[in-house]
Amino acid sequence: MAKVLMKGNEALAEAAIQAGCRHYFGYPITPQNEVTAYMAKRMPEVGGVFLQAESEVSAINMVYGAAGAGARVLITSSSPGISLMQEGISYIAGAEIPCVIANIMRGGPGLGDIQAAQSDYFQATKGGGHGDYKLIVLAPSTIQEMADLVQEAFDIADEYRNPVMILGDGMLGQMMEPVDFDNIKKNESKIEKPWATTGVGSRGHRNIINSLYLDPPVLEQHNYKIFKKYEKAQSKEKRYEMISCEDADVILVAYGTIARVAKNVMEIARREGKKVGLIRPISLWPFPEEPFEKTADKVKAYLTVEMSMGQMVEDVERAVKFKKPVHFYGRPGGMVPEPAAILNEIEKIYGGVK
Amino acid sequence: MAVVFEKTKGLTDTPFHYCPGCTHGIIHRLVAEVMEELNVLDKAIGVAPVGCAVFAYEYFNCDMQEAAHGRAPAVATGIKRVHPDKVVFTYQGDGDLAAIGTAETVHAAARGENITVIFVNNAIYGMTGGQMAPTSLIGQQTLTTPYGRTPENNGYPVKMSEMLSTLQGAAYIERVSVYDVKHVRAAKKAIKNAFMAQIQKKGFSMIEVLSSCPTNWGVSPNEALQWIKTNMEPYYPLGVYKNTLEEVK
């Protein structure tokens, strides 16, 4: 298969199928409806299961059941739907079940709107549901990267027995770009799932999928065990891109769709003689501190750009360890920061206004 | 010496945590015996609820998943769609199935999801200490209806078997009880029919079992059994509400 022109949502769905996902449970919500439509058409072709649930609450619990029974399972939704799934996500993390969840974010809070936004960063990276757990969160900025990360997300989920979230937005879901599915790097070492509920059969013992541990010392140990995995993730799963940061005075920090705009801004600023760089976190949890450690002593300031009120800013400040100012420019509610406005913020930093 | 009784292989050796006089133990045994007799323990996957039967995964001697409150039919759906040839069942109480999980229950039935649901209706929330259930009777005193359940404030108890039997996807629906030996035997036959419906791939099956809660009803175990017969059975008539089974000898 050569490169094909696809919508982001469709590429997300196809990448999951290419990664061996044969079970998808969904509920319609804009702007991710192409995923459900694509899966409804495609799953029967590959002998898989597409099921439209009666709600996001039910859909995520179908994922709990199916993934607990050993299947590779994808679930997708958009912001309000992801909020409804938080109960199930907490149970999935607690019961140590692997699955991939994609949030094609839209504007909030509440019913908000259906335009692209990045205002679910806190929900994705800081917990979302109840209890001590983490999602591994990956944020693509192109449709090719979306396809690549879906494969990685399944592999990471299986390795850690933990849900992995693909955090995209409505723009990434709706836009079309060429995608190459042939060269996606696959993890060839197949991960066995001896813990899955497949029926006792010849196994000789029962498998139980559960997150209930009524005895506090036992639950404490269970939490420690889960956090051991997160320690490993923190050492192994940080991903980022760094562009033109070596000589930069000002470094833009942006992820996902808005990182593309930030990259353009960086190039315009460079043409104007301003030394601007870009740090693009790809894993939002674990958050990549390394590019900030490498640059904090040399750079004048950072400018975080988001399609939200600045939910990533505190992670950037933490990574910079308050050595340098971390400025913010963003627009919430489904509005996208324009290059001229971002350039203006860079001007202010250069002019010492900020 | 001839063996006249053996504990079913369908139950583990873990002692039940249920209160004295509670009929959960009987219902567990019936489900376990049926699975053993149908020879499906090796390919059974059960889903435990939130409620008094939350530890059902400790008791049924097969693979088990513990679901969030009310979500067991959705979890069972996920399992069954991965393993269509395995036997998948849920075991749920009235709060779990008929209040917080009503949507999951109704839609699993509407889809004709090929799973078996064991619905234990004891007209009260047991585990949380005796609050009103969706199936609590008019006039019934509970922690949250201390002056008795009134239609004005609380509406009417939900008749799940009647409701679900209107759905085309429902293959076998029966309401039974376990307040005496005769009814225990009938309950076992019903549970077997429900599992048979699944094995025959007929669709959704549910057995509603009128059950006792002496602790939260505030009566003795024996009085609790009488209470089922006197108070619950008139409002919740026993019987087969839906049957699409092929005749089995």
Contacts between the chains, C-beta under 8 A, distances in Angstrom:
chain1	res1	chain2	res2	distance
A	23	B	78	7.6
A	23	B	81	6.4
A	23	B	82	6.2
A	25	B	78	6.9
A	49	B	81	4.7
A	49	B	82	7.6
A	51	B	77	7.3
A	51	B	81	6.3
A	53	B	74	7.1
A	53	B	107	7.6
A	54	B	103	5.5
A	54	B	104	7.4
A	54	B	106	7.9
A	54	B	107	4.0
A	55	B	103	6.1
A	57	B	71	7.3
A	57	B	74	7.7
A	57	B	103	7.6
A	57	B	104	7.9
A	58	B	71	7.2
A	58	B	74	4.2
A	58	B	77	7.9
A	58	B	103	6.6
A	58	B	104	5.4
A	58	B	107	6.8
A	59	B	74	7.6
A	61	B	67	6.7
A	61	B	68	6.5
A	61	B	71	3.9
A	61	B	74	3.7
A	61	B	75	5.1
A	61	B	78	7.0
A	61	B	104	7.3
A	62	B	74	5.1
A	62	B	75	7.2
A	62	B	77	5.2
A	62	B	78	3.8
A	62	B	81	7.4
A	63	B	78	6.2
A	64	B	65	7.4
A	64	B	67	7.3
A	64	B	68	7.8
A	64	B	71	7.6
A	64	B	74	7.9
A	64	B	75	5.4
A	64	B	78	6.4
A	65	B	47	7.3
A	65	B	65	6.3
A	65	B	67	7.9
A	65	B	74	6.9
A	65	B	75	3.8
A	65	B	76	6.2
A	65	B	77	6.4
A	65	B	78	2.6
A	65	B	79	4.3
A	65	B	80	7.9
A	65	B	82	7.7
A	66	B	78	3.5
A	66	B	79	6.6
A	66	B	81	6.0
A	66	B	82	4.8
A	67	B	78	7.4
A	68	B	65	5.2
A	68	B	75	7.6
A	68	B	78	7.5
A	68	B	79	7.1
A	69	B	45	6.8
A	69	B	65	7.9
A	69	B	78	6.9
A	69	B	79	4.5
A	69	B	82	4.3
A	69	B	83	5.8
A	70	B	82	6.7
A	71	B	82	4.5
A	73	B	78	7.7
A	87	B	68	5.8
A	88	B	68	6.6
A	88	B	71	7.3
A	91	B	68	5.2
A	95	B	65	8.0
A	95	B	66	7.5
A	197	B	45	4.9
A	197	B	63	3.9
A	197	B	64	7.0
A	197	B	65	5.6
A	197	B	79	6.6
A	198	B	45	7.7
A	198	B	63	6.9
A	198	B	83	6.4
A	198	B	86	7.4
A	199	B	42	6.0
A	199	B	43	4.0
A	199	B	44	6.6
A	199	B	45	6.0
A	199	B	62	7.3
A	199	B	63	5.8
A	199	B	83	6.9
A	199	B	86	4.9
A	200	B	41	7.0
A	200	B	42	5.0
A	200	B	43	7.8
A	200	B	62	6.0
A	200	B	63	5.9
A	201	B	42	5.5
A	201	B	43	6.8
A	206	B	12	7.9
A	206	B	61	6.8
A	206	B	62	6.4
A	206	B	63	5.7
A	206	B	64	6.9
A	207	B	63	4.9
A	207	B	64	7.9
A	208	B	57	5.1
A	208	B	63	7.3
A	208	B	64	5.1
A	208	B	65	7.4
A	208	B	66	7.3
A	209	B	64	7.4
A	209	B	65	4.1
A	209	B	66	6.7
A	210	B	57	6.1
A	210	B	64	7.7
A	210	B	65	7.3
A	210	B	66	4.1
A	211	B	66	6.8
A	212	B	54	6.6
A	212	B	66	5.6
